[in-house]
Amino acid sequence: MDRLSILITLFTGAVVTGALVILAFTLGYYGWGPILGAVAVGWILAWPLAYWISRKIKREDPNFDHKRKTEPRIVPDPDAREI
């Protein structure tokens, strides 16, 4: 379970959606259609971007072992280390 990516999802969704709304307004598209389109794209891209950012942060951390293998469980142990 990648708990860091869950938190980063909130930020990436807001940033991507805001940037797309600003881009639509800059290009002269005013209305609900472009705003809803930007929200949909931001919602779709939020988690993959957050996961990528989370993995990049963990790979650059010298004290984090990202190659550690864990056994799969149905309910993850809340006290376990991050993957």
Secondary structure as UniProt FT lines:
FT   HELIX           3..26
FT   TURN            27..28
FT   HELIX           32..60
FT   TURN            62..63
FT   TURN            66..67
FT   TURN            78..79
//
